[in-house]
Amino acid sequence: MTNPSNIAGTQDSEWKGLFKAGGAAAVSVAVLYLIQIAVFVGWGRPPNTVLGFFTLFQNNRFLGLLDMDLLSLVDYALMGVVTLALYVALRQASRSFMTIATALGFVGVAVYYASNTAFSMLSLSDQYATAATEAERSTLLTAGQAMLAIYQGTAFIVSYLLWAIAPMMISVVMFRSKVFSRKTAYAGIVANAFGLAYFVPVIGPILAIIDVVGLVIWFILVGRRLLRLGSDATIAHRFKEAV
């Protein structure tokens, strides 16, 4: 007769690959955040006009893409993997909360990709540089303004808010589980609380910087834990403790 505990252990072990992928993705997100901070500090704030972006693209295409969140396109894909791994790791602590948080996280990823217009702006910049008439340049500037409005508009704000709420919910669930430490849970809650304050007038951008630093710490803590879960031979026993 097959031992039920062996079956459970085999089923949980099947997720080890996901935990390793989620851990590597979390650490990668932290590294990409640090690179983005370095770009912001090294080159300053991005342009706030269409012509400013067109000029930046013509002078340095790669820097222009970085200023339009090229690395965030990678971030969000990786965060989807992290969210999925966290759902599996924490589902026994609160399946309902983790389902909601995971859904919000994936919606946030999808909405973000709809809002990022980096390559569209690059294409318009190239066309602007070769435009032969003032009328063509005026049309391209209008199209660029539309792309910039999308980039800074509702879709971006929605994705930003969802990706502050989802990890905060996940961090709350961590308190109900022994899989992650309370330190990791507190880091996630505090970091994303600052993220939600991004839209506060005047001090919002300062709080956003604190948010990014806090998220770097959270993703590193989450990544280390997921990597350990992925290589832990007693993972089934750990999940039983988390119930």
Secondary structure, 3 states (H helix, E strand, C coil): CCCHHHHHHHHHHCCHHHHHHHHHHHHHHHHHHHHHHHHHHHHCCCCCCHHHHHHHHHHCHHHHHHHCCHHHHHHHHHHHHHHHHHHHHHCCCCHHHHHHHHHHHHHHHHHHHHHCCHHHHHHHHHHHHHCCCHHHHHHHHHHHHHHHHHHCCHHHHHHHHHHHHHHHHHHHHHCCCCCCCHHHHHHHHHHHHHHHHHHCCCCHHHHHHHHHHHHHHHHHHHHHHHHHHHHCCCHHHHHHHHC
